[in-house]
Amino acid sequence: MKKILFLTCLTLCFSVFKQTDVYAQSGPRPRGGAGRPVMGPPQDTMNHGNPDDLVLEHFPSIPDLGLEQRADIGIILKNEQEKIDQKVKQQRDKSNKKIKKILSEEQYKVFMEKRDEFQFRKEPSRQFNRPPNGQRRGDRPEGRHP
């Protein structure tokens, strides 16, 4: 458990340094963007993890937050996101199976290539003008009878 906590803290610290540009620039960079930060190991040795591993990319500033608190929050949120990603993947797999039954092989192949192009938006909720005091339309206000 201590190793996991240490690695999480270390990961969070590196991500904070990366976000706040704490690394010093190594002077003018050669064409093509070659070069590396003065501090830290070369970039190719830092990417030793699994590319599918989830990394907390941005941790907003919270006043008086200790390193241990930050690490605990990061672990909780990472676990939450992994469960969400797993559920989304399961649902997506189910949907793909249903869609595959509807389409031909060629259509399904094109669909899979363009699947991420589908976009959705929520319809705004329609607010009707309601009369005051809980009255319904057509009701007569009290004390006003013709």
N, C-alpha and C positions, 0 to 999 in steps of 0.2 A: 504494500500500500504506500509506503514511504517513497519507493522508487517511482511509482505512478505519479504521486503528488509532485515529486521533484521534477520529473520530465514534463509534467503539465506546466509547472511554474516556469521552467526553462523555455518551453515553447511560447508561453504567453509573453515572457520577457523579450524573446527574439521578435515576436510579432509587434510588440510595442516599439522596439527600436526601429523596426522596419517602417512602421507607420509614421513615426515622428521624425524620420530622417536623421537619426542620431549618428549614423555612420558618416564619417568624414569623406568628402569627395577626394579622389586621388588626382586632382588636377584635371587638365584638359583631357578628354577621352579621345582615343584614336577613332578614326572613321569606323562605322559599323557598330559602335557602342561597346567595343571591347574594353576590358578593364574591370576592376572589382573594387569593392570598398576596402579601405585601409584596415579597418577592424574586422575580425572574424575570418573564418575559413573561406576558401574559394567556394563559389556558388555550386559547382558541380559536386562537392563533397557534402553540402548541406541537404541535398535532396535524396537522402538515403531511405526515406520512408516509402510506404505504399502509396501510389498516386490516388488510390481510392480513400485514403484516410482523411477524415474530416478535420480541418484546422480552423480554429476561431480566428477570423480575419480582422475583425474590428471589435474592440471592447470599449464602449463609451466611458468617458470620464465620470466617476462617481466620487464625490468628496469623501475624504478620510477613509478610503477603502484600503485595507491591508493586503499584503501579498497573499496571505493564506486565504482570506476571503475571496480575493480575485480568482485564485486557483480553484477554490471550491465551486464558485459560481460558473467558471468556465467548464468544469467537469460536468456539472448538472446540465448546463445548456447543451453541451456537446452530446451527452447521452440522450437528451430529449430530441435533438435534431436527428441523431442516428435512427431513433425509433420512428420519427416522422418520415424520414427518407425510406425506411424499410416498408412502411405502410403504403406510401405513395408508389413504390416499385411494385408491390404486390397488386395494388389496384390497377396499375398500368398494365401489368401482365395479363390480368383478367380481361381488361378492356381490349387489349390486342388480340386475345383469343376470340372474343366475340366479333370483333371487326374482321378478323381473318375469315370467319365463317360467312360473312356477308359479301366479301370482295373476291375477285379472281386473283390468281397468283400475281399477275402483272400489276393489277390495281393495288394489291396489298404491298407490293414492293415499293411502288411510288408513294403510297400512303406513309410507309415507314420512313422514307427519305424526307418527307415533308411534314411529319407529325409535329415537330416543334414549331411549325409556322402557324398553327391554329392559335387564335387569340380570342379571349373572352373579356367581357366587361359586365359589370352588374348594372341592371336597370335601376334608375333612381326610384325610390319609393314615392308613390303618389300620395300627396297630402291633400285631402279635401278640406275645404273651408267648413269648419264646424261652428254652429251657432254657439254663443256663450251659454253658460250655466247648464250644460248637458242637455240642452233642448235638441230635439230632432227636427229635421226639415219638415215643414208643414204644420208643426205644433204652433199653437197660438201662445204668445206670452201671457202669463197670468195677469188678470185685471184688465185685459183688453179684449172685450168681446163686442162684436158689432151689434 
